[in-house]
Amino acid sequence: MLFHVRMNVNLPHSMPADQATQLKADEKALAQRLQEEGKWRHIWRIAGQYANISIFDVDSVDELHALLMSLPLFPYMQIEVMPLCRHPSSVRDNDL
């Protein structure tokens, strides 16, 4: 199942810099592992914002929920999820 996920990150201004740096490093490591596993198919930064648009390819809504909750930055995110399905006019065979 494919999902379009927008993640806006809002770290508190009062968070110590070393804590923020560690959270970001942990988030990057997990995001890259999930990309290598094929679960996090695409990620794009939204210019001028601490936000991204991502495409996830998971087996279920429950798997997506668990994956998102496992993100180190999850407590500081506003997340919007949209399920996706193949468009009948698509000319790509690999966009399932």
PyMOL commands that set and color helices and strands:
alter all, ss='L'
color gray80, all
select helices_A, chain A and resi 17-36+61-70+74-76
alter helices_A, ss='H'
color red, helices_A
select strands_A, chain A and resi 2-9+40-45+51-57+77-84
alter strands_A, ss='S'
color yellow, strands_A
deselect
rebuild
show_as cartoon
